[in-house]
């Protein structure tokens, strides 16, 4: 499940999208927060890093999660792909 327009009011001036990987019983397995990388300041509203929206597009299967990221840095829009690979111990 992804929330691309989530904004953490105490630490970010703009959106900081987040995706949550859940188990089949809906317990949280992992949080994907690619927008919170070091070196991407988000508190200066009109300079440097503005908006990051993770999770508008994505692909999920039993071993992999791929999410699309839309990021604005210095008023230039970039598109990135973030992926996480999960291995089930039964398949090793």
N, C-alpha and C positions, 0 to 999 in steps of 0.2 A: 504494500500500500504506500502511495506517495502523496505528499502534500507540497506541491511545487511553490505555492504562494505563502508558505508558513513564514512568519517573521517573529524572531525572538526580540521582544521589545526592549529588554535590558542590555542587549549586546549588538544590535544591528539596526541601521537606519533603513535598510531596504529588505526585500524578501531574501530568504536564506533557505531554499527548499530542502526537504528531507524525505528520505524513503525508509520504510520499516520493512524488514524481512520477518515474516511470521511463520511459526510452525503450523502444522495442520490443526492443532488445538487452539490456535490463535495466540499462543504465548510468543513473546518477542524473541527472535533469534539474533538479530543484528540491526543496527541503525546505520544507514548510508548517508553521510553528511559530507559529500565531496566539496560543497561550497565553503566549508570551514577549513580550508587549507591555509597553512602559514604563508604570510606574505600577501594575503588578499584582504586589506583593511576594508571594513564596512561601516565605520562609524562617521566618517566625513561625508556628509550627504551628497555633495556635488563634485567631489574630486576622487580620483583614483578608482576604487572599486564601487560599483553601484549595486546592481541587482544580480542575483543568481537564482535560477529556478531549476531545481533538479526534479526529474520525474514526470515531465510532460509526455514523454514517450518512453517505452521500455519493453523488455522481453524477460520472461521468467520461465525457467524450467527447474527440474530437481537439483541441478548442479551449478546453475549459473544465473546471475541477475545482471542485466544490462540496462542502464538508465541514460537518458539524454539530458544534457545540461545546457542551458542557455545563460550566458554570463555577459555582463557589460563591464568593461574595464576602460577607464578614460573615455567614456562615451562611445566605445567601439564594441559591437556585439560579436561574441565568439560562440561557437557551438562545440561542445565536447561530448565524448562518450565515456562513461564510467562503467567498469564491470567488476564484479566480484565472482569468484569461483568457489563453490562449496562442494566438498566431497562427503559423501555418505560413507561412514566406516564400513558398512556392509559391502560396498562395491570395491574396496581396496584389496 
